Amino acid sequence: MSNPIISELEKRHTVKHYDASKRISQEDLAVIYEAIRLSPSSINSQPWKFIVIESEEAKQRFHDTFANKFQFNQKHAKAASHTILFAHKVEYKREDYSKVIDADIEAGRTKAENKEQAFGAFAFVDMNTDDNGINAPWTKAQTYIALGNTMTTLARMGIDSTPMEGVDHELISELFPELEGYQCDVALAMGYNDATEDYNAALPKSRLALENILTVL
């Protein structure tokens, strides 16, 4: 298929080894951050927080979160240009959604006099909240939408990435107090692969045939 989007996605692969000398430019980072901000979510809830690992101090902190497990991902902590922690709110509440509605009002999507009516969409949150007020499975699902959107953006920009569910969310919460109230179960390393060491780059792309996964009715 001849299409630039398909060509970019065919080239995308999960990087196994980064070139630590190569950095993502500030101009490209600005595009990536805006793409993250524009990610969709159910009822526009945006129940997430993103921590960008950029400084050497932050990279060391992230490196230290692999002390107990998932050491196979530890090398990316310092070699990748940047890593983003994708965290979801553990208890998404009415006051969280109120901030979203206020932003809608400021943007002109919702009239100020209709603010209470706009809370009708919060029923989707209630449907996914347990008796203890926890709705983490639902907020986590929204955060993975942002992850996918970011990975596609990076592919289009020619920037390599490695999605990592092999992270220790307990140690991350301990070493990154900035995430209070949020939980990080997945991180995304970004940068440029080391062509001589990244064995995955040379392997052919492998996916199930379209007819095995898609049905048109």
C-alpha positions, 0 to 999 in steps of 0.5 A: 500500500502506497501511503505515507502513514502506512510507510511510517508505521511499517518503519516503526519498531520497538527500539532495543538499544538507543544511541545515548548521544542523540537528543530530540530537539526542543522544537520536536518535543514541543510537537510531541507535547502538544500531540499528547495534550490533544489526545482524546479520552472518554467524555474528554475526561483527561484523567492523566498526568505525564512526567517527562524524564529529561534531566540527568537527575530525573534519569537517575531516579527513573533508573533506580525504579528498576532496582527490584524488577524489569531490569531489561528495561533499565538501560533505556532510562539513561540511554533514551533521549527522553522518557515519558511516564504515562500516569492515570488518576486512581480516583477520578472525581467530580471536581476533576471533571469540573476543571474539564467543564470549566475549560470547555466554557473558556473555549466556548464549547459549553455555555456557563449557564449549562455547566451543571447540565454538562455534568450529565456525562459524568455518569460514565465515570460513575458506571466505572467507579467501585464502592471505594471510589476507585476507577483506576481501570477506566482512567488507565484505559484512557491513558493508553489512548494517549500512549497510542496517539503519542507513538503514532506521532513519533512514528510520523516524525521519524523518532524512535520509541519503546513502550514499557509496561515493564515498570515498577509502579510502586517504586515510581510512586515512591521516587516520583512524588510529583505523581501523587494521586496518580499511578504509572503502569507504562512509560515511553522511551523516546530517541534514536536507535543505535543502528549497530546494536538495535537488533530489532530494527533489522527484523522484518515487521510481523503482524497477523493478516488483515483478514484474521483480525478485521471483519467488514459487515 
